[in-house]
Amino acid sequence: MAFTLTINGTNHEIDVEPETPLLWVLRDTIGLTGTKFGCGIAQCGACTVHLDGQPVRSCSTPASAAVGREITTIEGLSPDSSHPLQRAWVENTVPQCGYCQSGQIMAAAALLSRNPNPSDAEIDAAMAGNLCRCGTYSRIRAAIHRAAELAHS
């Protein structure tokens, strides 16, 4: 079935089954591989993208549920990695293996869009569904605080 998805501000005409997970449309159909497959059951957060600014797990979101909505992936956060979160991630050397990082950044971006100066507890609550096997949680929290500072400077 053909339908149009708006991904990172660009319309894409796709022809997939309506129940195809958005993750596979992004990666395999469109070629945006920054969004990662982790668990496939919406438990790890590696596949987090935004639908109309809200974080969702693309592995469990049917592509048809995104029709008429704005999809933002890690590639669409900024064209040149200048987003405050991306800069703070590098500054705080957050990634180790890096696999979960696009999902972490997308969850953090949604948090900062609704709460520009979150407390540690608010960060922990917002990020609780995004797992990092390397355990860089303290650096993730520090980077989110730093991104909040960068956004206000």
C-alpha positions as CSV (number, residue, x, y, z in Angstrom):
1,M,0.0,0.0,0.0
2,A,1.4,3.4,-0.9
3,F,1.3,6.4,1.4
4,T,3.3,9.5,2.2
5,L,5.4,10.0,5.3
6,T,7.0,13.3,6.3
7,I,10.5,12.4,7.6
8,N,12.8,15.2,8.7
9,G,10.8,17.7,6.8
10,T,10.8,15.8,3.5
11,N,7.8,13.9,2.1
12,H,8.5,10.3,1.1
13,E,6.2,8.2,-0.9
14,I,6.5,4.6,0.3
15,D,4.9,1.4,-0.6
16,V,4.9,-1.0,2.4
17,E,2.2,-2.9,4.3
18,P,0.5,-0.5,6.8
19,E,1.6,-2.6,9.8
20,T,5.3,-2.5,8.8
21,P,7.3,-1.1,11.7
22,L,8.3,2.5,11.2
23,L,11.9,1.4,12.1
24,W,12.2,-0.8,9.0
25,V,10.7,1.9,6.8
26,L,13.3,4.4,8.1
27,R,16.2,2.0,7.8
28,D,15.4,-0.2,4.8
29,T,13.0,1.8,2.6
30,I,14.3,5.4,3.2
31,G,18.0,4.5,4.1
32,L,18.2,6.5,7.3
33,T,20.2,4.1,9.4
34,G,20.9,6.3,12.4
35,T,17.8,4.8,14.2
36,K,18.9,1.5,15.6
37,F,17.2,-1.9,16.1
38,G,17.7,-3.1,19.7
39,C,15.1,-5.4,21.1
40,G,12.1,-5.3,18.7
41,I,9.7,-5.1,21.6
42,A,9.8,-1.4,22.5
43,Q,11.8,-2.0,25.7
44,C,15.3,-0.7,25.1
45,G,14.8,2.7,23.4
46,A,17.5,2.3,20.7
47,C,14.9,2.9,18.0
48,T,13.5,6.1,19.5
49,V,12.3,8.8,17.0
50,H,9.9,11.7,17.4
51,L,6.3,11.7,16.1
52,D,5.1,15.3,16.2
53,G,7.8,16.0,18.8
54,Q,7.0,13.1,21.1
55,P,9.4,10.2,21.6
56,V,8.1,6.9,20.3
57,R,9.6,3.4,19.7
58,S,9.8,3.0,16.0
59,C,10.2,-0.8,16.3
60,S,6.6,-1.1,17.5
61,T,5.0,1.9,15.7
62,P,3.2,0.9,12.5
63,A,4.2,3.0,9.5
64,S,0.5,3.8,8.9
65,A,0.3,5.4,12.4
66,A,2.8,8.1,11.2
67,V,0.8,9.2,8.2
68,G,0.1,13.0,8.4
69,R,2.5,13.4,11.3
70,E,6.1,14.8,11.4
71,I,8.7,12.1,11.9
72,T,12.1,13.3,13.2
73,T,15.0,10.9,13.3
74,I,18.5,11.5,14.7
75,E,19.5,12.6,11.2
76,G,16.9,15.3,11.3
77,L,17.9,16.7,14.7
78,S,20.4,18.9,13.0
79,P,22.0,18.7,9.6
80,D,25.5,19.3,10.9
81,S,25.5,17.8,14.4
82,S,25.3,21.3,16.0
83,H,22.2,20.6,18.1
84,P,23.1,21.3,21.8
85,L,22.6,17.7,22.7
86,Q,24.9,16.4,20.0
87,R,27.6,19.0,21.0
88,A,27.1,18.1,24.7
89,W,27.3,14.3,23.9
90,V,30.8,14.9,22.3
91,E,31.9,17.3,25.0
92,N,31.0,14.8,27.8
93,T,32.3,11.7,25.8
94,V,29.1,10.0,26.4
95,P,29.2,7.0,24.0
96,Q,31.2,3.9,24.6
97,C,29.9,1.4,22.1
98,G,27.5,4.1,20.8
99,Y,24.7,1.7,19.8
100,C,22.0,3.2,22.0
101,Q,23.1,6.8,21.6
102,S,20.7,8.0,18.8
103,G,17.8,6.7,20.9
104,Q,19.2,8.4,24.0
105,I,19.7,11.7,22.2
106,M,16.2,11.6,20.8
107,A,14.6,10.9,24.2
108,A,16.7,13.7,25.7
109,A,15.7,16.1,22.9
110,A,12.0,15.4,23.7
111,L,12.7,16.0,27.4
112,L,14.4,19.3,26.8
113,S,11.7,20.5,24.4
114,R,9.1,20.2,27.2
115,N,11.4,21.0,30.2
116,P,14.4,23.2,29.3
117,N,16.1,22.9,32.7
118,P,15.3,19.4,34.1
119,S,16.5,18.2,37.5
120,D,18.4,14.9,37.9
121,A,15.2,13.2,39.0
122,E,13.3,14.5,35.9
123,I,16.2,13.4,33.6
124,D,16.2,10.0,35.2
125,A,12.5,9.6,34.9
126,A,12.4,10.7,31.2
127,M,15.4,8.5,30.3
128,A,14.4,5.4,32.3
129,G,13.1,3.6,29.2
130,N,16.4,4.0,27.3
131,L,18.9,1.3,28.1
132,C,22.7,1.6,27.8
133,R,24.5,-1.6,28.1
134,C,27.8,0.3,28.7
135,G,26.3,2.1,31.7
136,T,27.1,5.6,30.7
137,Y,24.0,7.0,32.6
138,S,26.0,9.5,34.7
139,R,27.6,10.9,31.5
140,I,24.2,11.0,29.8
141,R,22.7,13.0,32.7
142,A,25.7,15.4,32.6
143,A,25.4,15.9,28.9
144,I,21.7,16.7,29.2
145,H,22.4,19.3,31.8
146,R,25.2,20.7,29.5
147,A,22.9,20.7,26.5
148,A,20.4,22.7,28.6
149,E,23.2,25.3,29.3
150,L,24.2,25.4,25.7
151,A,20.7,26.0,24.5
152,H,20.4,29.0,26.8
153,S,23.8,30.5,25.8
